[in-house]
Amino acid sequence: MPAPSRPLRAVIRLVLAVVSGLLTAQAFPTHHGWWWAVLGVALLSATVMGTRWRLALLLGLGHGLGFFLPTLSWAGVYVGDLPWIALSTLEALYLAVMCVLTTALQRPLLSTRLRPLAYAVVPLSWVLQEWARSTTPFGGFPWARLAFSQADSPLAPLARFAGAPGLTFAVAALGALTHAAIVGASHRVGRPRPLGLAPAYPVVGAVLAVAALAPLGVAMTTTLPTDGQRVSVLFVQGNVPKAGLDFNAQRRAVLDNHVRATVAATKGEGTPPSLVVWPENSSDIDPIINLDAKAQIELAVDTAKAPILVGAVLDGPGRFVSNASLFYRPGVETPERYVKQHPVPFAEYIPYRTFFRRFSDKVDLVARDFTSGHAPGGFQVPAAGGRSYWIIPTICFEVAYDDLMRDSTMQPGRSDSILAVQTNNATFGYTAESEQQFAISRLRAIEHGRSVVHVSTVGVSGFISPDGTFTDKTTLFTQASHLGTPVVRDEITPSDRIGALPEYVAALAWLTLLALGLWLRRRPAKVVASPTTARKERIGV
């Protein structure tokens, strides 16, 4: 039977690349099949390895669209297909570039005794690709990273030691190892092994296999700590009149929902909670300047006999508005505040508004741009027995940014803390966005060794323990309030100590392999190939 033609082989590879993206999407909520991420990476690695750069670019784009279009489908639920497709395409381009650079780095290694190092390029490239799209453009969009699919995985404890980048590396390393194992097995059952692979091939391969499996061993033998001082915290999910972009057209109803739910949960003679947490946008009426809104919040504070952390939209400074966490204490008129540091581009502010209006008038749904805060926040909460703790606020998509979460957790003098993730998922309807965000919060709990109070206006909300398990999880578009006893911890985890070191190490390792590849290209073939090799292996399509 004749071999397929080159165009047909390229089409087959493209189909497989799209399938690999669809498989990877199955790892994310609400599918929850964490192992699909490993298989998706393995299939992409097999599809791309050995291709020329133009085909690699196309394959990476195909994988990216197969992955991001279903995973980010919530982005267009109320604003139309254009923003969803544009965001998915932008993110897919990072994967396309990743595949081009990966195959270029692999090529000089494939016909040498160091061929196993070609598989090592895969997890390094994934870490750097996610680093790039988490920081660029406009501050980046770190959603849908491989790490964020692993909240229920046996690999999840790795977040404690190497953060989200380390967890992404482990997932991609297992994918590359799966690819290598299948290639090795196919050689053993009759296919000729690649030329020029003795004797360093098995040694290097064994070392890389151990390196790929070591994170799994570490994760499976780690018992995550959950000890600490227990405190009573009430979260309130007040719900909105209806889902969609115009939920805040009835902003007074949203505020009233949270006030009524808080009063209902705390009235009586029982012991008051140490803290009440409301979600983002629980008061889109500025309570600093609107006396009626202020009075309603003070009613809730007085009834609860406890501080309330309120998500509010404030007027100003100047032409801007602020997405803020306001901390109201009983008997104190003026609240403390934290302002969101990373407003979401095209959702909370419009960069280059005039230019992008040419493509969609939806940009004007953001009538006023949100300003950026300049420092992490924290509020001291009195607790039973005289020992206080700190509640550290994070607003909505900020939970996906490594540096913001790390800086917030490691504030000097605020180590005895609980993390609060205040979010509003009303604008994404009955989609997977809220579950995806909740999964990110679970990983952050493990990474920073902290309890997390994750509370949404409409769900999902819940208490998350430092080991990533959760209680009192709510459903979408329901009103709910739950009293829990999260633990206060002051540990600095290994991940917090090393900070961004995993990305720097990945970059250094990638550059080292680049230097090795450039050296191999300049060496005579007989130096790096087997002495019996009479010709170089031809790689490509």
C-alpha positions as CSV (number, residue, x, y, z in Angstrom):
1,M,0.0,0.0,0.0
2,P,1.6,3.3,-1.0
3,A,2.4,5.9,1.7
4,P,0.1,8.9,2.0
5,S,1.2,11.9,0.0
6,R,2.7,14.9,1.9
7,P,-0.5,17.0,1.7
8,L,-2.5,14.1,3.1
9,R,-0.1,13.5,5.9
10,A,-0.3,17.2,6.8
11,V,-4.1,17.0,6.8
12,I,-4.0,13.9,9.1
13,R,-1.6,15.7,11.4
14,L,-3.9,18.8,11.5
15,V,-6.9,16.6,12.4
16,L,-4.9,15.0,15.2
17,A,-3.7,18.4,16.5
18,V,-7.3,19.6,16.7
19,V,-8.3,16.3,18.5
20,S,-5.4,16.8,21.0
21,G,-6.9,20.2,21.8
22,L,-10.3,18.8,22.3
23,L,-8.9,16.1,24.6
24,T,-7.1,18.7,26.7
25,A,-10.3,20.7,27.0
26,Q,-11.9,17.6,28.6
27,A,-9.6,18.0,31.6
28,F,-11.2,21.3,32.7
29,P,-14.4,21.8,34.6
30,T,-17.1,20.8,34.1
31,H,-15.7,17.6,32.6
32,H,-13.2,17.0,35.4
33,G,-11.1,14.4,33.6
34,W,-7.7,15.6,34.7
35,W,-5.9,12.8,32.8
36,W,-7.1,14.1,29.5
37,A,-4.6,16.9,29.8
38,V,-1.8,14.4,29.8
39,L,-3.2,12.6,26.8
40,G,-3.8,15.8,25.0
41,V,-0.2,16.9,25.4
42,A,1.1,13.5,24.4
43,L,-0.9,13.5,21.2
44,L,0.2,17.1,20.3
45,S,3.8,16.1,21.0
46,A,3.5,13.1,18.6
47,T,1.8,15.2,16.0
48,V,4.3,18.1,16.0
49,M,7.6,16.4,16.5
50,G,9.7,16.4,13.4
51,T,7.6,18.8,11.4
52,R,8.8,21.9,9.6
53,W,8.0,25.3,11.1
54,R,5.1,26.2,8.8
55,L,3.3,23.0,9.5
56,A,4.2,23.2,13.2
57,L,2.6,26.7,13.3
58,L,-0.6,25.3,11.8
59,L,-0.7,22.3,14.1
60,G,-0.2,24.5,17.2
61,L,-3.0,26.8,16.0
62,G,-5.3,23.8,15.4
63,H,-4.6,22.5,18.9
64,G,-5.1,25.9,20.4
65,L,-8.5,26.4,18.7
66,G,-9.6,22.9,19.5
67,F,-8.7,23.6,23.2
68,F,-9.7,27.3,23.7
69,L,-12.9,27.5,21.7
70,P,-14.8,25.0,24.0
71,T,-12.9,26.0,27.2
72,L,-13.6,29.7,26.8
73,S,-17.0,29.4,25.2
74,W,-18.4,31.4,28.2
75,A,-16.7,34.5,26.9
76,G,-19.3,35.0,24.2
77,V,-22.5,33.9,26.0
78,Y,-24.0,37.4,26.2
79,V,-21.7,39.5,24.0
80,G,-21.8,37.5,20.8
81,D,-19.3,35.2,19.0
82,L,-16.7,37.8,18.1
83,P,-15.1,38.4,21.5
84,W,-15.1,34.6,22.2
85,I,-13.5,33.8,18.9
86,A,-11.0,36.7,19.1
87,L,-9.9,35.7,22.6
88,S,-9.6,32.0,21.7
89,T,-7.6,32.8,18.6
90,L,-5.3,35.1,20.5
91,E,-4.6,32.4,23.1
92,A,-4.2,29.8,20.4
93,L,-1.5,31.8,18.7
94,Y,0.7,31.4,21.8
95,L,0.4,27.6,21.3
96,A,1.2,28.0,17.6
97,V,4.4,29.8,18.4
98,M,5.2,27.3,21.1
99,C,5.0,24.5,18.6
100,V,7.2,26.3,16.1
101,L,9.9,26.9,18.7
102,T,9.6,23.4,20.1
103,T,10.1,21.6,16.8
104,A,13.0,23.9,15.9
105,L,14.7,23.1,19.2
106,Q,14.0,19.3,18.8
107,R,15.2,19.0,15.2
108,P,19.0,18.8,15.9
109,L,18.5,16.4,18.7
110,L,16.3,13.8,16.9
111,S,19.1,12.1,14.8
112,T,21.6,11.9,17.7
113,R,22.2,9.9,20.8
114,L,20.6,12.7,22.7
115,R,17.2,12.1,21.1
116,P,15.4,11.7,24.5
117,L,16.2,15.4,25.2
118,A,13.8,16.2,22.4
119,Y,11.0,15.1,24.6
120,A,12.3,17.2,27.5
121,V,11.7,20.3,25.3
122,V,7.9,19.7,25.5
123,P,7.2,20.5,29.2
124,L,9.7,23.3,29.2
125,S,8.0,24.9,26.2
126,W,4.6,24.6,27.9
127,V,5.8,26.4,31.0
128,L,7.2,29.2,29.0
129,Q,4.2,29.5,26.7
130,E,1.9,29.8,29.7
131,W,4.2,32.4,31.3
132,A,4.1,34.4,28.1
133,R,0.3,34.4,27.7
134,S,-0.1,35.1,31.5
135,T,1.8,38.3,31.1
136,T,1.1,39.6,27.6
137,P,-0.7,41.5,26.1
138,F,-2.3,44.0,28.5
139,G,-1.0,42.1,31.5
140,G,-2.0,38.7,30.1
141,F,-4.8,36.2,30.4
142,P,-3.7,33.2,32.5
143,W,-6.9,31.3,32.3
144,A,-7.0,27.6,31.2
145,R,-3.4,26.7,32.2
146,L,-2.7,23.0,32.4
147,A,-2.2,23.4,36.2
148,F,-5.8,24.6,36.6
149,S,-7.2,21.4,35.3
150,Q,-5.6,19.4,38.1
151,A,-7.5,20.3,41.2
152,D,-8.7,16.6,41.5
153,S,-5.5,15.1,40.2
154,P,-3.0,13.2,42.3
155,L,-0.5,15.7,41.0
156,A,-2.3,18.6,42.7
157,P,0.0,18.6,45.8
158,L,2.9,19.7,43.6
159,A,1.4,23.2,43.6
160,R,2.6,23.5,47.2
161,F,6.2,23.0,46.1
162,A,6.4,24.6,42.7
163,G,3.2,26.5,42.2
164,A,1.1,26.5,39.0
165,P,4.2,26.5,36.7
166,G,5.6,23.4,38.4
167,L,2.3,21.6,38.1
168,T,2.0,22.5,34.4
169,F,5.5,21.2,33.9
170,A,4.6,17.9,35.6
171,V,1.4,17.4,33.5
172,A,3.3,18.2,30.2
173,A,6.2,16.0,31.3
174,L,3.9,13.0,31.8
175,G,2.4,13.8,28.4
176,A,5.9,13.8,26.7
177,L,6.8,10.6,28.6
178,T,3.6,8.9,27.4
179,H,4.6,9.9,23.8
180,A,8.1,8.6,24.3
181,A,6.9,5.3,25.8
182,I,4.6,4.7,22.9
183,V,7.4,5.4,20.4
184,G,9.7,3.0,22.4
185,A,7.1,0.3,22.5
186,S,6.5,0.6,18.7
187,H,10.3,0.1,18.2
188,R,10.3,-3.0,20.3
189,V,7.6,-4.7,18.3
190,G,9.3,-4.5,15.0
191,R,9.8,-0.9,13.8
192,P,13.5,0.1,13.5
193,R,14.6,2.4,16.2
194,P,15.9,5.9,15.1
195,L,19.4,5.8,13.7
196,G,22.4,6.8,15.7
197,L,21.0,6.1,19.2
198,A,23.6,3.9,20.9
199,P,24.7,3.9,23.6
200,A,23.6,7.2,25.2
201,Y,20.0,6.8,24.2
202,P,18.9,4.4,27.0
203,V,20.8,6.3,29.6
204,V,19.5,9.7,28.8
205,G,16.0,8.3,28.3
206,A,16.1,6.6,31.7
207,V,17.2,9.8,33.4
208,L,14.5,11.8,31.8
209,A,11.9,9.2,32.6
210,V,12.8,9.3,36.3
211,A,12.7,13.2,36.2
212,A,9.2,13.1,34.7
213,L,7.9,10.5,37.2
214,A,9.6,12.1,40.2
215,P,6.9,14.9,40.6
216,L,4.2,12.2,40.6
217,G,6.0,10.4,43.4
218,V,6.4,13.5,45.4
219,A,2.8,14.4,45.0
220,M,1.5,11.0,45.9
221,T,3.6,10.8,49.1
222,T,2.8,14.4,50.3
223,T,0.2,14.9,53.0
224,L,-1.0,18.5,52.8
225,P,-1.3,20.3,56.1
226,T,-4.7,21.5,57.3
227,D,-4.0,22.4,60.9
228,G,-4.5,25.9,62.3
229,Q,-6.8,28.1,64.4
230,R,-10.5,27.6,63.4
231,V,-12.6,30.7,63.1
232,S,-16.3,31.2,62.2
233,V,-16.9,32.8,58.8
234,L,-20.2,33.3,57.0
235,F,-20.4,33.8,53.3
236,V,-23.5,35.2,51.6
237,Q,-24.4,34.5,47.9
238,G,-27.2,36.9,47.4
239,N,-28.0,36.1,43.8
240,V,-29.2,38.5,41.1
241,P,-32.7,39.1,39.6
242,K,-31.6,37.5,36.3
243,A,-28.4,36.4,34.5
244,G,-26.7,38.5,31.8
245,L,-24.9,41.7,31.3
246,D,-27.7,43.8,32.6
247,F,-27.8,42.2,36.1
248,N,-26.5,45.5,37.5
249,A,-29.4,47.4,36.0
250,Q,-31.2,46.1,39.1
251,R,-28.3,46.8,41.4
252,R,-30.4,47.9,44.3
253,A,-32.1,44.5,44.2
254,V,-28.7,42.8,44.3
255,L,-27.7,44.8,47.4
256,D,-31.0,44.1,49.1
257,N,-30.6,40.4,48.4
258,H,-27.3,40.4,50.2
259,V,-28.6,42.5,53.1
260,R,-31.7,40.3,53.6
261,A,-29.7,37.0,53.4
262,T,-27.2,38.3,55.9
263,V,-29.9,39.5,58.3
264,A,-31.7,36.2,58.0
265,A,-28.6,34.2,58.7
266,T,-27.4,36.1,61.7
267,K,-30.4,37.4,63.5
268,G,-31.1,35.9,66.9
269,E,-29.1,35.2,70.1
270,G,-26.5,32.8,68.7
271,T,-22.8,33.5,68.7
272,P,-22.0,35.9,65.8
273,P,-19.4,34.9,63.2
274,S,-16.0,36.5,63.3
275,L,-16.5,37.7,59.7
276,V,-19.1,37.9,56.9
277,V,-18.0,37.8,53.3
278,W,-20.0,39.2,50.4
279,P,-19.0,38.8,46.7
280,E,-17.8,41.1,44.1
281,N,-20.6,43.6,42.9
282,S,-22.7,42.9,45.9
283,S,-23.1,46.7,46.1
284,D,-22.8,48.4,42.7
285,I,-24.3,51.4,44.3
286,D,-21.3,53.3,45.8
287,P,-22.0,53.2,49.5
288,I,-19.4,55.9,50.2
289,I,-21.5,58.6,48.5
290,N,-25.0,57.0,48.6
291,L,-26.4,57.2,52.1
292,D,-29.2,54.8,51.5
293,A,-26.8,52.0,50.3
294,K,-24.5,52.8,53.3
295,A,-27.5,52.5,55.7
296,Q,-28.4,49.1,54.3
297,I,-24.9,47.8,54.7
298,E,-24.7,49.2,58.2
299,L,-28.0,47.4,59.0
300,A,-26.4,44.1,58.0
301,V,-23.2,44.8,60.0
302,D,-25.2,45.7,63.1
303,T,-27.4,42.6,62.8
304,A,-24.5,40.3,62.2
305,K,-22.5,41.9,65.0
306,A,-19.4,41.2,62.9
307,P,-17.3,42.9,60.2
308,I,-18.5,42.5,56.6
309,L,-16.3,42.4,53.5
310,V,-18.3,44.0,50.7
311,G,-17.6,43.9,47.0
312,A,-18.5,47.4,45.7
313,V,-18.1,49.6,42.7
314,L,-17.0,53.1,43.7
315,D,-17.2,56.3,41.7
316,G,-13.8,57.7,40.9
317,P,-11.1,58.6,40.9
318,G,-11.9,61.2,38.3
319,R,-13.4,59.7,35.1
320,F,-12.7,56.2,36.4
321,V,-14.6,53.8,38.6
322,S,-13.1,51.3,41.1
323,N,-13.7,47.7,41.8
324,A,-13.2,47.5,45.5
325,S,-13.4,45.4,48.6
326,L,-14.7,47.5,51.5
327,F,-14.3,46.2,55.0
328,Y,-17.0,47.5,57.4
329,R,-16.5,47.1,61.1
330,P,-19.3,47.4,63.7
331,G,-19.4,50.9,65.1
332,V,-16.9,52.3,62.5
333,E,-18.4,54.6,60.0
334,T,-15.7,54.7,57.3
335,P,-14.7,51.3,55.7
336,E,-11.2,50.2,54.9
337,R,-10.7,49.4,51.2
338,Y,-8.8,47.4,48.7
339,V,-9.0,48.3,45.0
340,K,-8.6,45.6,42.4
341,Q,-5.0,45.7,41.0
342,H,-5.6,44.0,37.6
343,P,-8.8,45.1,35.9
344,V,-9.7,42.8,33.0
345,P,-9.1,44.4,29.6
346,F,-12.1,44.5,27.4
347,A,-14.4,43.7,30.3
348,E,-13.5,46.4,32.9
349,Y,-11.6,48.8,30.7
350,I,-11.2,49.1,26.9
351,P,-7.7,49.7,25.7
352,Y,-7.5,51.6,22.4
353,R,-11.3,52.1,22.5
354,T,-11.6,54.0,19.2
355,F,-9.7,51.3,17.3
356,F,-11.6,48.4,18.7
357,R,-15.0,50.1,18.2
358,R,-14.5,49.6,14.5
359,F,-14.9,45.8,15.0
360,S,-17.7,45.8,17.6
361,D,-19.9,48.4,19.3
362,K,-20.0,46.1,22.3
363,V,-16.9,48.0,23.6
364,D,-19.2,50.8,24.7
365,L,-21.0,48.4,27.2
366,V,-18.0,49.4,29.4
367,A,-19.1,53.0,29.7
368,R,-16.4,54.0,32.2
369,D,-13.0,52.4,32.6
370,F,-12.0,50.8,35.9
371,T,-8.9,52.1,37.6
372,S,-6.1,49.9,38.9
373,G,-5.2,49.5,42.6
374,H,-1.5,49.7,43.5
375,A,-1.0,47.4,46.5
376,P,-2.4,44.1,47.9
377,G,-5.0,44.4,50.6
378,G,-5.7,42.9,54.0
379,F,-8.0,43.5,56.9
380,Q,-7.4,42.5,60.5
381,V,-10.3,40.5,62.0
382,P,-10.9,40.1,65.7
383,A,-11.5,36.4,66.7
384,A,-12.6,34.5,69.8
385,G,-9.9,34.3,72.4
386,G,-8.4,37.6,71.6
387,R,-6.3,36.3,68.7
388,S,-6.9,38.2,65.5
389,Y,-6.3,37.1,61.9
390,W,-6.2,38.7,58.5
391,I,-8.6,38.4,55.6
392,I,-6.8,38.9,52.3
393,P,-9.1,39.9,49.4
394,T,-8.7,38.9,45.8
395,I,-11.3,40.1,43.2
396,C,-12.5,37.8,40.4
397,F,-9.9,37.0,37.7
398,E,-7.0,38.1,40.0
399,V,-7.1,34.6,41.4
400,A,-5.5,33.4,38.2
401,Y,-2.4,35.6,38.4
402,D,0.5,33.9,40.2
403,D,2.3,37.1,41.3
404,L,-0.8,38.8,42.6
405,M,-1.8,35.8,44.7
406,R,1.8,35.3,46.0
407,D,2.3,39.0,46.9
408,S,-1.1,39.1,48.6
409,T,-0.3,36.0,50.7
410,M,3.2,37.1,51.7
411,Q,2.4,40.6,52.9
412,P,4.7,41.4,55.9
413,G,2.9,41.3,59.2
414,R,-0.2,39.6,57.7
415,S,0.8,36.0,57.7
416,D,-2.0,34.7,59.9
417,S,-4.6,34.8,57.2
418,I,-7.4,33.4,55.2
419,L,-7.8,34.2,51.5
420,A,-11.1,35.6,50.2
421,V,-11.9,35.3,46.4
422,Q,-14.8,37.7,45.7
423,T,-16.3,37.2,42.3
424,N,-19.3,37.8,40.1
425,N,-20.3,35.1,37.6
426,A,-23.7,36.5,36.6
427,T,-22.3,37.8,33.3
428,F,-21.4,34.2,32.2
429,G,-24.8,32.5,32.8
430,Y,-25.0,28.8,33.2
431,T,-21.6,28.1,31.7
432,A,-18.4,26.4,33.0
433,E,-16.7,29.7,33.9
434,S,-17.7,29.6,37.6
435,E,-16.5,26.0,38.0
436,Q,-13.2,26.8,36.3
437,Q,-12.7,29.7,38.6
438,F,-13.5,27.6,41.7
439,A,-11.0,25.0,40.5
440,I,-8.3,27.8,40.3
441,S,-9.1,28.8,43.9
442,R,-8.7,25.1,45.0
443,L,-5.2,25.1,43.5
444,R,-4.4,28.4,45.2
445,A,-5.4,27.0,48.6
446,I,-2.8,24.2,48.1
447,E,-0.2,26.4,46.6
448,H,-0.3,28.9,49.5
449,G,-1.3,26.6,52.3
450,R,-4.3,28.8,53.1
451,S,-8.1,28.4,53.5
452,V,-10.0,30.2,50.8
453,V,-13.5,31.7,51.1
454,H,-14.7,31.7,47.5
455,V,-17.9,33.6,47.2
456,S,-19.9,34.6,44.0
457,T,-23.0,36.7,43.6
458,V,-24.6,33.8,41.8
459,G,-22.4,30.8,42.5
460,V,-20.5,28.7,42.7
461,S,-19.3,29.5,46.2
462,G,-17.8,27.5,49.0
463,F,-15.2,27.0,51.7
464,I,-11.9,25.6,50.5
465,S,-9.4,23.9,52.9
466,P,-5.6,24.3,52.5
467,D,-5.5,20.8,51.0
468,G,-7.9,21.8,48.2
469,T,-11.0,20.0,49.5
470,F,-14.2,22.0,49.8
471,T,-17.4,22.2,51.8
472,D,-20.7,24.0,51.5
473,K,-20.4,24.4,47.7
474,T,-23.4,26.2,46.2
475,T,-25.2,25.9,42.8
476,L,-25.6,28.6,40.2
477,F,-28.3,31.3,40.5
478,T,-29.5,30.4,43.9
479,Q,-29.5,32.5,47.1
480,A,-27.4,30.8,49.8
481,S,-25.5,31.6,53.0
482,H,-23.2,29.2,54.8
483,L,-21.4,29.4,58.2
484,G,-18.1,27.6,58.2
485,T,-15.0,27.2,60.3
486,P,-12.0,27.6,58.0
487,V,-8.5,27.4,59.5
488,V,-6.1,30.3,59.9
489,R,-2.6,29.4,58.9
490,D,0.7,31.4,58.8
491,E,3.0,29.0,56.9
492,I,5.1,30.2,54.0
493,T,5.0,27.3,51.5
494,P,8.0,26.2,49.4
495,S,6.1,27.6,46.4
496,D,5.8,31.0,48.0
497,R,9.5,31.0,49.0
498,I,10.8,30.3,45.5
499,G,8.3,32.6,43.7
500,A,8.8,32.7,39.9
501,L,11.9,30.5,40.1
502,P,10.3,27.6,38.2
503,E,9.7,29.9,35.1
504,Y,13.3,31.1,35.3
505,V,14.7,27.5,35.6
506,A,12.5,26.5,32.6
507,A,13.8,29.4,30.6
508,L,17.4,28.5,31.5
509,A,17.0,24.9,30.6
510,W,15.3,25.8,27.3
511,L,18.2,28.1,26.4
512,T,20.7,25.4,27.4
513,L,19.0,23.0,25.0
514,L,19.0,25.7,22.3
515,A,22.8,26.1,22.8
516,L,23.2,22.4,22.6
517,G,21.2,22.2,19.4
518,L,23.3,25.0,17.8
519,W,26.4,23.1,18.8
520,L,25.1,19.9,17.3
521,R,24.3,21.6,14.0
522,R,27.9,22.7,13.8
523,R,29.5,19.4,14.6
524,P,30.2,16.7,12.0
525,A,27.5,14.0,11.9
526,K,30.0,11.2,13.0
527,V,30.6,13.0,16.3
528,V,27.0,12.8,17.5
529,A,25.6,9.8,15.6
530,S,26.4,6.1,16.0
531,P,29.6,5.0,14.3
532,T,27.6,2.5,12.2
533,T,25.3,5.3,10.9
534,A,25.9,5.7,7.2
535,R,23.3,8.4,6.8
536,K,21.4,10.9,8.8
537,E,17.7,10.2,9.6
538,R,15.5,12.4,7.5
539,I,12.9,14.0,9.8
540,G,9.8,15.8,8.5
541,V,6.7,15.5,6.5
